[in-house]
Amino acid sequence: LRGPDFRLDVDELRAAVGPRTRFVLLNSPHNPTGTVLTADELRAVADVAIEHDLVVITDEVYEHLTFDTQEHIPISTLPGMFERTLTLSSAGKSYSVTGWKIGWATGPAELVGAVLAAKQWLTFTSGAPLQPAIATALDDEPDWPRALARDLQTRRDLLCDGLAKLGLDVRRPEGTYFALADISSLGWKDGMEFCLALPERAGVVAIPAQPFHDSGAGDQLVRWAFCKEASVIEEALSRLSGADLSG
Ligand SMILES: Cc1ncc(COP(=O)(O)O)c(C=O)c1O
């Protein structure tokens, strides 16, 4: 996904497939861009996977955190895809318990079995005492994640409007709880340098987008999080507006 619109480049995907390719790794809703792939984009990924007999491993941890009219479509639901898709999700995002590390892998028995075999020799289990809490949440609170998304949408707008007022070119995300902003307008070229200076200049922390990609095309992009109380976002914006942010 490349700026400025961060849509899927299907030709680039096709060009990346070679004789040794076995998997497509997919993430939608996407961290850090906030892009939610459309039905057409997912269909294009599915076509490539079917044509080259690839398995799709899809990270959908933000599946419920979409905004406005944007809907998340699991790629496993597309025709011909269930049998070649391993879907990953997490309570950490849907129930706002980052750090609990409770998630799940779903798909055909063969692919889930492969995950179990690997997990057995890696971490074996994860947060066992927390698992009954998540089972209760899944059974009794199925609507909670969508309510969280509605609430996050308000906080998204608070953060994005505020950053735009500061002169940043900010992209309003369709999903997740992150927003990317271009810091060139403030006179910066390098997001890493900007993020290292930000705590001292403003008492605010953001994340450079650089570690998320290897193309160099997004060096001027910075990721801001809005999974915070509205009062915290307001305080951050007020600190930013009172600080010298020029590069
Ligand atoms: C796209 C994506 N996948 C997976 C994870 C990990 O989720 P968890 O901490 O619940 O294991 C994250 C967390 O930041 C994420 O952004």
The ligand as an SDF file (V2000), in Angstrom:
LIG
                    3D

 16 16  0  0  0  0  0  0  0  0999 V2000
   -1.8420   -5.7530   12.4210 C   0  0  0  0  0  0  0  0  0  0  0  0
   -1.5800   -6.3300   13.7860 C   0  0  0  0  0  0  0  0  0  0  0  0
   -1.5690   -7.6630   13.9500 N   0  0  0  0  0  0  0  0  0  0  0  0
   -1.3400   -8.2180   15.1590 C   0  0  0  0  0  0  0  0  0  0  0  0
   -1.1190   -7.4440   16.2770 C   0  0  0  0  0  0  0  0  0  0  0  0
   -0.8640   -8.1460   17.5940 C   0  0  0  0  0  0  0  0  0  0  0  0
   -2.0340   -8.2940   18.3190 O   0  0  0  0  0  0  0  0  0  0  0  0
   -1.9600   -8.9200   19.7940 P   0  0  0  0  0  0  0  0  0  0  0  0
   -1.1100   -7.9990   20.6260 O   0  0  0  0  0  0  0  0  0  0  0  0
   -3.3510   -8.9380   20.2880 O   0  0  0  0  0  0  0  0  0  0  0  0
   -1.3470  -10.2670   19.6730 O   0  0  0  0  0  0  0  0  0  0  0  0
   -1.1010   -6.0650   16.1640 C   0  0  0  0  0  0  0  0  0  0  0  0
   -0.8430   -5.2200   17.3410 C   0  0  0  0  0  0  0  0  0  0  0  0
   -0.3660   -4.1320   17.2870 O   0  0  0  0  0  0  0  0  0  0  0  0
   -1.3530   -5.4770   14.8840 C   0  0  0  0  0  0  0  0  0  0  0  0
   -1.3680   -4.1490   14.7040 O   0  0  0  0  0  0  0  0  0  0  0  0
  1  2  1  0
  2  3  1  0
  2 15  2  0
  3  4  2  0
  4  5  1  0
  5  6  1  0
  5 12  2  0
  6  7  1  0
  7  8  1  0
  8  9  2  0
  8 10  1  0
  8 11  1  0
 12 13  1  0
 12 15  1  0
 13 14  2  0
 15 16  1  0
M  END
$$$$
